[in-house]
């Protein structure tokens, strides 16, 4: 599936979840799905818990986060001296 098709699965609407990106047709935010995965949930476990989700929905969350970080510049909060 192309990036464009995957990203079409993500919606941003100020009236839904305060404008946070969500999986289209749900109130499940990209942030929530990524947090589940960061804490060890597998894609299959997430799909089992949220029956309407597909593997592609979760891929779309990962791709969305990746695209959101593409042009982000990170600066250290503090500099450690050697």
C-alpha positions as CSV (number, residue, x, y, z in Angstrom):
1,X,0.0,0.0,0.0
2,X,1.3,3.5,-0.9
3,X,2.1,6.1,1.7
4,X,-0.7,8.2,0.3
5,X,-3.3,5.4,0.8
6,X,-2.0,4.7,4.3
7,X,-2.2,8.3,5.3
8,X,-5.8,8.6,4.0
9,X,-6.6,6.3,7.0
10,X,-5.7,9.2,9.4
11,X,-8.1,12.1,10.0
12,X,-7.6,15.4,11.8
13,X,-10.8,17.2,12.8
14,X,-10.9,19.9,15.5
15,X,-14.3,18.4,16.7
16,X,-12.8,14.9,17.3
17,X,-10.4,14.3,20.1
18,X,-9.5,18.0,20.3
19,X,-8.0,17.8,16.8
20,X,-5.5,15.1,17.5
21,X,-4.8,12.7,14.6
22,X,-7.1,9.7,14.8
23,X,-7.7,6.5,12.8
24,X,-10.5,7.6,10.4
25,X,-13.9,6.5,11.7
26,X,-12.7,6.0,15.3
27,X,-11.8,8.1,18.3
28,X,-8.5,6.1,18.6
29,X,-5.6,8.6,18.4
30,X,-2.3,7.9,16.6
31,X,-0.7,8.8,19.9
32,X,-2.7,6.2,21.8
33,X,-1.9,3.4,19.3
34,X,1.8,4.2,19.4
35,X,1.8,4.3,23.2
36,X,0.2,0.8,23.3
37,X,3.0,-0.4,21.0
38,X,5.7,1.4,23.0
39,X,4.5,-0.5,26.1
40,X,4.7,-3.9,24.4
41,X,1.3,-4.4,22.7
42,X,1.6,-6.3,19.4
43,X,-0.3,-5.3,16.3
44,X,-2.4,-8.4,16.7
45,X,-3.2,-7.7,20.3
46,X,-4.4,-4.2,19.4
47,X,-6.5,-5.5,16.5
48,X,-8.0,-8.1,18.9
49,X,-8.9,-5.4,21.5
50,X,-10.3,-2.9,18.9
51,X,-12.1,-5.2,16.5
52,X,-12.6,-2.7,13.7
53,X,-8.9,-2.0,13.3
54,X,-6.8,-3.4,10.5
55,X,-3.1,-4.0,10.2
56,X,-3.1,-1.1,7.7
57,X,-4.6,1.3,10.3
58,X,-1.7,0.6,12.6
59,X,0.8,0.9,9.8
60,X,-0.8,4.3,9.0
61,X,-0.2,5.4,12.6
62,X,3.5,4.5,12.4
63,X,3.8,6.2,9.0
64,X,2.0,9.4,10.2
65,X,4.4,9.7,13.2
66,X,7.4,9.1,11.0
67,X,6.2,11.8,8.5
68,X,5.5,14.2,11.4
69,X,9.1,13.9,12.6
70,X,10.7,14.2,9.2
71,X,11.3,18.0,9.4
72,X,11.7,18.3,13.1
73,X,14.9,19.6,14.5
74,X,16.0,18.3,17.8
75,X,18.2,20.3,20.2
76,X,19.7,18.9,23.4
77,X,18.1,20.3,26.5
78,X,21.5,20.3,28.1
79,X,25.1,19.9,27.0
80,X,27.3,17.5,28.8
81,X,30.9,18.5,29.2
82,X,33.5,15.8,28.6
